Amino acid sequence: MTTRPLIFTDMDGTLLDHYDYSFSSAIGVIEALVEKQIPIIANTSKTFAEMEKIQQTIGFNSPFISENGAVVYIPIGYFDTQPADTITQGYYWVKEFCEPREHWLQLLDSKASDFASDYIGFSTLTAEELCEFTDLSAEKATLALVRHYSEPVLWTADESRKRAFIEHMNSLGANMLQGGRFLHVGGHTDKGRAMDWLAQVYADKYQTSVQTIALGDSGNDSAMLEAADVAIQIKSPTHTFPKIITDNKTMQSKHYGPKGWAECLQALLLESSTSTPSFTLEEA
């Protein structure tokens, strides 16, 4: 039976450059993968509004996973039939995995007020203020603020307070994930669980086995990387490789962000077996 490769990729710091959010270094490899009909599926902390814009910009028509595994969006008609346990919203079949954002905002307000001065929440920011923290354009910052399942916070206190905050929120039922810049307050979902669900949909719809290939650069990518058949850790200019524990194949890029993304997928899927690989390949 033919195995169908599926690429699940983080966006910020992975397919998109950490500083300028460009993906230009990866365009050639993206085009080659599309020609081979290998799906490229975003698995990101970004919002639905952000991802719709990015999908159009890059030219992706594949499903995508938003807000750290909280929800999967599948374009209507992408599969022959609507996947079970999904609802229809606009132009998408939608699979939800957790409570809405309002739940987490109420929890922060009513049960975590002792930490209120230790962070800046997305819900309090204007688009202009978010631009200052992220270097996003005003348009992209506006899209980033429209969240449905989680509340990112910019931590401003020390690490000991941060650990106490995470422990407190976990005790209240939240799942805390550290992204490249922001700490995300959300439900007990992760990128790995959402990836596994969507991979099974692909396997069922196409009646074939699938190979999940995951790429990420941050701690909030660890669950996805650990669940993947091939875990590709992308080098970051701001932090070390995400820690993972897996018995599956692992790779580490030599280059940062989209250049590292292209480097690894070129070697894994596009070069002949006789080519000299340009990545670090290990059996974990």
N, C-alpha and C positions, 0 to 999 in steps of 0.2 A: 504494500500500500504506500502511495506517495505521501510524504509528510509535507505539510504546508507551513512554511515559516511565517510567523507573525511578529512584527517589530512593535514593541511598546516603548515609547520614549517620553522621558521627562522633557520639559521645555526650557525654563530658565536655567542657564548655566550648562545646558546639555545640547539641545538642538539650537537654542538661542544663546548668543554670547552673553556672558554675565554682565558686561558693561554697556554694550550698545544694542543688545537684543537682535543682532543681525544673524541670519542663517546662511549668508552668502557662501561661506566656506563649504557648505554641505550640499549646495544645489546640484552639482554634477552627480553625486551619489544618489540623491533623492530621485533625480530623473531616471537613473539606471535601475533603481529599485521599482519605480512605477512601471517602467517598461517590462520588467520581469513579473509584474502583477503581484508584488509582495506588499501586503498592506502595511502602512506606517500609521500607527495609532497613538495619538498623543495621550499621555497619562500624567496629569499635571495638577498643580495646585491652582491653576488659573480658572477663571470663571467661565461660564457658558458664553457670556457676551464677548469676553476676550478671545475665546477659542473659535467662535464663529468667524470673527474677523481674521484670525491667524489662518484658519483653514482656507479661507478665500485667498489670502495673500500667498500662501505657499502652494495652493492648488490641491489640497487634500480633499477627498470626498469620502473618507473613511469614518467610522465611528470614532468618538473620543471620550476619554474619561476625565472628569472635572473635579476640582476641589478635593484633591488627595483621595480619590477613590469613593467619594460620596455618591456619585451619580455617573451613569453611562448614557451617552446620547448616540443613537443610531439613526442616520438619515432614513426616513421612510422609503421603503423600496430597495434599500441596500441588500437585504436578504429577500428571498421569495415570499416569505411569510413573517409576520410579526413574532418576535421571540416571546416565549411564555413569561409571565410575571413582569411585563412592561406596560406602561401607559403611553398614551399618545399626547404629546404636547407640541403644538405648532407643526413643524416639519420633521419631528423626531419621534422615534420610539424611545422611551426613557425608562431606565432601571434605577430606582432609588435605594440607597443602602443605609440612610440614617435620618435623624431628626432635622428639621429646618433650622436655619440660622437664628431665627427668633428665640428658639429654645436656649441656645448657647448665650445669646445676649442677656436674656433674663437671668440665667444662672450666674453669669459674671456680675451682674448688677446686684442680685439679691444674696448670693452666697460667697462672693469673692471680693467684697468691697475693701477688705484689708490690703489688697494688692493693687488697688485702683491707681495709685500714684507711681507704680513700678513699670507701667507699660502704656503705650499709645495704641488704641484699638482702631481698626479700619473704619468702624462705624462713626468715629468722631472726626475723621479726616475729610478735608475737601480735596478735590482733584489737584489743586495747586500744591497743597501740602504733601500729597503722595508723590508728586513730581520731584519734590525736594529730597525725599528719602530714597527714591528709586531711579531717578533720571529718565523715567517714562515721559513720553509726550503727554500733553494735556488730554488728547483723545484716548490714548491707551490707559491713562490713569482713571479716567471716567469709567471705562469698561471694567477695570480691575476692581472698582469699588462696589460693583453690582454683584454681590454674593448671595447664594441661596442656602448653603448648607454648613458654612463654617465662618469663624471670625478670626482673621489673622491679627496678631498683635506684635508691635515692635517693642522688644524688651529694653528697658532703660536702666534697670537696677543691676546689682551684681549677680554673679552666678549662684551664690548660695540662696538668695531670694528667688531666683528663677527656679531652682530645684524645688524649693518649698511650694512655689506656685504650681508647678507641674504636678507635684504629689497631691496638693489640695484639689486641683481640678480633676485629676484621675479618680480621687475618692468620691467625687460628685458624679462620676459616670462619663466624664469626658475622655477623649483620646487626644493626647497632645503630640503634635508632630513638628519638628524643627525643619524649616525650609532653608533656602539659601540666605534669606534676610529675616523672615518673619516666623514667629511661633504660631502654629495654627491650632485653634480650639475647635474641636468638632466631635463627631460621634465615633463609635468603634468600627471604623472603616479604615481601609488602607488601600494603597495602590495595588498591592498583591492580590487581595480578595477580588477587587473589581476586574483586574486582568484575568484571573482564573475564570471568573464568570463569563467574560466576553470570549475568551479562548474556547470555552466549551460550546458557546453559541456557534462560533465558526466551525468547530469540529462537527457539531450536529447538523448544521445547514449544508456543509459540503461533504459530509460522510467520509471524512478523512482524518487522520491524526494530524496534530499541529505541533510545531516547535515554537515556544515562546522565547523571544530574544528581547531582553529589557536593557535600557540604557538610562543611567542616572548619575547625578553628581553629589546629592545631598542626603542627609539622614532620613528625610521623608520618602526617599526612594528605596530604602533598605528592604522593606517588605516586598516590594515589586521585584527587586533584584534577587532576593532569596527564593522567591516562588518561581522564578524563570528557569527555563532549561539552559539558557545561556545568559549570564549576568555580565554586563559591560559597565564598568565603573569609569566615569568620565573625569578626567583631571580638572580640578578647579583652581583658579588663581587666588582664592580666598580661604580655602579649607582643605583638609585631607580627604582622601577617598572615603566614601560612606562605608561604614563597617557592616559586613555581612557574614553570615554563617550558612554555608551551603555545600553540598556534595556535588553540585552540578558544575559545569564548565564556567570559568570566570575569565574575564579579560580586563585589562586596565590600559587606558589610552596614554600615549606619550604626549599628546597635544591637548590643549584646553578646549572646552566647549564644542562648538560645531565642527571645528577642525578635527578634534579627537573623535567625535561622532562619526564623521565621514571616514576617517582613518580605519576605525575598527570594523565598520560595516563593509567597507571596501574589501578588507582582508578576509572577513568571515564569509561574505556572500557573493562577491563579485570577482575576486581573483581566482586564478586556477590553483589547484592543489600544489603545483610545483613552484608557485611564487613564494618569495621570502616574506613572511608576515611582518607587519609594521606595528604589532601590538605585543603586549605581554600576555601570554596565554598560560593559564595554570589550571590544574585539576585541584579543586579545593579539597 
